[in-house]
Amino acid sequence: MNRVIRFISSRSFAKRVMVLGDDRSPLTRRSYRATSRFCNVSSFSTELLELNSENPTLHVVFIPGNPGIVSYYKDFVEDLYQRLEEKVSVTAIGHISHTGKDRENGKIFSLQDQINHKVDFFKQEFQKKEIPIIMVGHSIGSYICLEILRQVKHQVKLTVGLYPFITLNKDSLKQRMIGVTAMSSFLSIAISLLASFLGSAPSWIKSTLVRRCIGRSWSSTAVDATCSDLLKYHTIRNVLYMANTEFKKLSDDPDLAFMRRTKHKISFLFGIDDHWGPSSVFEVVSKQVPDISLSIEKDGHSHSFCCTEGGSLWVAKHVANLIKKTSVE
């Protein structure tokens, strides 16, 4: 990987930022397979995707974006575990009711519900354990990680935000369109019914439609996750309702004061031309939180990195390098 160090300066600050790109190493074959299981967290059925080390020195907890379907991240989780040489356990925790089966009887859950759920998971799984934790979040999962950090900071060694969605981008037409759709009960129900109709089709029809309409470059992992878990009435209803509450909660500016207090435990990876984590947010964080760890991915992967094998492996390598660096320090 070629790394270019560039300096971003203004009248009041000078900051070093790592720009990452041109990683041309071949994709390696993964020899580990993550296992999926369901457990109860605060009485809610919760899907976990796991790879456990026999003698872990750290535990990586991954929080997905929205949709919060952990099977989208299977390639990422497996490659991360392999790069860390079985020394670290990895657990990805899904959002409530973002699964193939409606285990919550049609209930819908807000962003705050999902945050509370993840905090309860930490208390349930790690409160009586002394193992250090690395949190990794994607998109809105980055925001959720920051909220968890407020409550369990003593046990968290590092929080990594991937393509972070931590505040609204008022200049984004896509976000405005999604916001209008998510706010409308009529549109949300209509889209959920359409997804349910498509989800009831035979498997070969579903996979063909997904590949041709939205996932021409997607991995088989992402196509399978879409067909099995996303194209469900209850899943889409929860995705849109959560998005609606995200837009309300993230209408305020990011909590830069909190970031300054905990900057030694935070690292963000931004993308190029990512409306969820735009350059304007990158610049604000750079200026207002001196010495925070910031990186820019310039290898051409998208915000939905988990939907391609190349994106999953590139991001896994980036996160693994951060964890190894943190472990040494």
LUMLUM-522467 format. One line per 8 residues: their letters; for each residue x, y, z of C-alpha. Coordinates in steps of 0.25 Angstrom, whole numbers, plus 5000, padded with zeros to 4 digits. Example, Ala and Ser with C-alpha at 12.3 -4.5 7.8 and 13.67 -1.06 7.14 Angstrom:
2
AS	5049 4982 5031  5055 4996 5029
//
This chain:
329
MNRVIRFI	5000 5000 5000  5005 5014 4996  5003 5024 5007  5004 5039 5004  5005 5048 5016  4998 5062 5013  4997 5074 5022  4984 5081 5023
SSRSFAKR	4986 5095 5029  4978 5107 5033  4981 5120 5040  4980 5113 5053  4985 5099 5052  4993 5089 5044  4989 5075 5044  4995 5062 5038
VMVLGDDR	4985 5053 5031  4987 5039 5025  4982 5038 5011  4981 5023 5008  4980 5017 4994  4986 5009 4983  4986 4996 4991  4988 4986 4980
SPLTRRSY	4991 4974 4988  4984 4961 4983  4971 4957 4990  4975 4945 4999  4967 4933 5001  4960 4933 5015  4962 4920 5023  4952 4924 5034
RATSRFCN	4937 4924 5034  4929 4933 5044  4917 4926 5051  4904 4933 5053  4895 4931 5065  4884 4937 5072  4884 4942 5087  4875 4950 5095
VSSFSTEL	4879 4964 5099  4869 4971 5108  4859 4961 5103  4861 4964 5089  4866 4954 5079  4879 4958 5074  4888 4952 5063  4903 4951 5065
LELNSENP	4913 4948 5055  4926 4942 5062  4940 4937 5061  4945 4934 5075  4960 4932 5078  4964 4922 5089  4973 4932 5096  4969 4946 5092
TLHVVFIP	4977 4958 5095  4966 4968 5090  4951 4967 5087  4946 4974 5074  4932 4978 5074  4926 4982 5061  4913 4991 5060  4907 4991 5046
GNPGIVSY	4901 5003 5038  4886 5003 5034  4882 4993 5030  4888 4986 5042  4889 4972 5035  4902 4966 5040  4902 4956 5029  4906 4967 5020
YKDFVEDL	4919 4968 5027  4923 4953 5027  4935 4955 5017  4940 4967 5026  4939 4960 5039  4946 4947 5034  4957 4955 5027  4959 4964 5039
YQRLEEKV	4960 4951 5048  4970 4945 5039  4979 4958 5038  4979 4958 5053  4985 4944 5053  4974 4938 5063  4979 4946 5074  4966 4954 5075
SVTAIGHI	4952 4950 5076  4942 4957 5067  4927 4959 5069  4918 4967 5060  4904 4970 5066  4892 4973 5057  4881 4983 5060  4868 4978 5066
SHTGKDRE	4858 4973 5055  4868 4975 5044  4868 4960 5041  4861 4950 5032  4850 4945 5042  4841 4955 5049  4845 4951 5063  4839 4964 5069
NGKIFSLQ	4825 4962 5064  4824 4975 5055  4830 4985 5065  4839 4996 5060  4851 5001 5067  4857 5015 5067  4872 5019 5066  4872 5021 5081
DQINHKVD	4866 5007 5083  4877 5002 5075  4887 5010 5084  4881 5005 5097  4881 4991 5091  4896 4991 5088  4899 4997 5102  4892 4986 5108
FFKQEFQK	4900 4976 5100  4913 4982 5105  4908 4981 5120  4903 4967 5118  4915 4961 5111  4927 4969 5116  4924 4976 5129  4930 4964 5137
KEIPIIMV	4941 4962 5128  4955 4970 5128  4958 4968 5113  4960 4981 5105  4950 4984 5095  4952 4990 5081  4939 4996 5075  4937 4997 5060
GHSIGSYI	4925 5004 5054  4921 5006 5040  4913 5018 5036  4902 5021 5047  4909 5010 5054  4920 5020 5056  4911 5029 5063  4905 5017 5072
CLEILRQV	4920 5014 5076  4922 5028 5080  4909 5027 5089  4914 5014 5095  4928 5020 5098  4921 5031 5107  4916 5019 5116  4927 5009 5115
KHQVKLTV	4940 5017 5112  4948 5010 5123  4948 4997 5116  4949 5002 5101  4963 5003 5096  4959 5009 5082  4947 5013 5074  4948 5012 5059
GLYPFITL	4938 5019 5050  4937 5014 5036  4931 5024 5026  4924 5031 5038  4910 5037 5038  4911 5046 5050  4903 5058 5045  4893 5061 5034
NKDSLKQR	4899 5066 5021  4889 5077 5018  4895 5079 5004  4892 5064 5000  4880 5062 4991  4880 5047 4993  4879 5050 5008  4867 5059 5006
MIGVTAMS	4860 5049 4998  4863 5038 5008  4858 5047 5019  4845 5050 5012  4842 5035 5009  4846 5031 5023  4837 5042 5029  4825 5037 5021
SFLSIAIS	4817 5025 5027  4810 5023 5014  4823 5022 5006  4830 5014 5016  4819 5004 5017  4818 5004 5001  4833 5001 5000  4832 4990 5011
LLASFLGS	4821 4983 5003  4828 4984 4990  4841 4978 4997  4832 4967 5003  4826 4964 4990  4840 4963 4983  4845 4955 4995  4834 4944 4993
APSWIKST	4839 4941 4979  4848 4929 4976  4862 4930 4980  4868 4930 4966  4858 4942 4962  4862 4950 4975  4877 4948 4973  4876 4952 4958
LVRRCIGR	4867 4964 4961  4877 4969 4972  4889 4967 4963  4883 4974 4951  4876 4985 4958  4885 4989 4970  4897 4980 4971  4904 4978 4958
SWSSTAVD	4918 4978 4965  4913 4972 4978  4919 4960 4984  4911 4947 4986  4911 4950 5001  4904 4963 4999  4894 4958 4989  4890 4946 4998
ATCSDLLK	4889 4956 5010  4879 4964 5002  4871 4953 4998  4870 4946 5011  4869 4957 5021  4866 4971 5014  4855 4967 5005  4845 4966 5017
YHTIRNVL	4834 4975 5021  4838 4976 5035  4853 4978 5032  4850 4990 5022  4840 4996 5032  4851 4996 5042  4861 5001 5033  4853 5013 5029
YMANTEFK	4848 5016 5043  4862 5016 5048  4866 5025 5037  4855 5035 5041  4860 5035 5055  4874 5036 5050  4871 5049 5042  4864 5055 5054
KLSDDPDL	4875 5052 5064  4887 5056 5055  4881 5069 5051  4890 5075 5061  4905 5077 5060  4914 5066 5064  4919 5066 5079  4933 5072 5076
AFMRRTKH	4935 5074 5091  4933 5059 5094  4942 5056 5083  4953 5065 5088  4952 5058 5102  4953 5044 5096  4961 5047 5083  4972 5037 5088
KISFLFGI	4961 5026 5086  4955 5030 5073  4960 5028 5059  4951 5031 5046  4953 5026 5032  4946 5035 5022  4943 5032 5007  4944 5041 4995
DDHWGPSS	4931 5047 4990  4923 5040 5001  4910 5048 5004  4908 5041 5018  4922 5045 5023  4925 5057 5014  4938 5065 5013  4932 5077 5020
VFEVVSKQ	4930 5068 5033  4945 5063 5031  4950 5077 5031  4942 5081 5043  4947 5070 5051  4961 5072 5046  4960 5087 5051  4953 5085 5063
VPDISLSI	4959 5072 5069  4974 5074 5068  4982 5061 5067  4970 5052 5065  4973 5040 5056  4967 5042 5042  4969 5035 5029  4964 5036 5015
EKDGHSHS	4962 5024 5006  4965 5027 4992  4965 5013 4986  4951 5015 4980  4943 5007 4990  4929 5012 4993  4921 5015 5006  4915 5002 5005
FCCTEGGS	4929 4995 5005  4923 4982 5011  4916 4979 4998  4928 4976 4990  4939 4966 4993  4950 4977 4990  4944 4987 4999  4942 4977 5010
LWVAKHVA	4957 4973 5010  4962 4987 5008  4955 4992 5020  4958 4979 5028  4973 4982 5025  4972 4996 5030  4965 4993 5043  4975 4981 5045
NLIKKTSV	4986 4991 5044  4980 5001 5054  4978 4990 5064  4992 4985 5063  4997 4999 5064  4988 5001 5077  4993 4988 5083  5007 4992 5082
E	5005 5006 5088
//
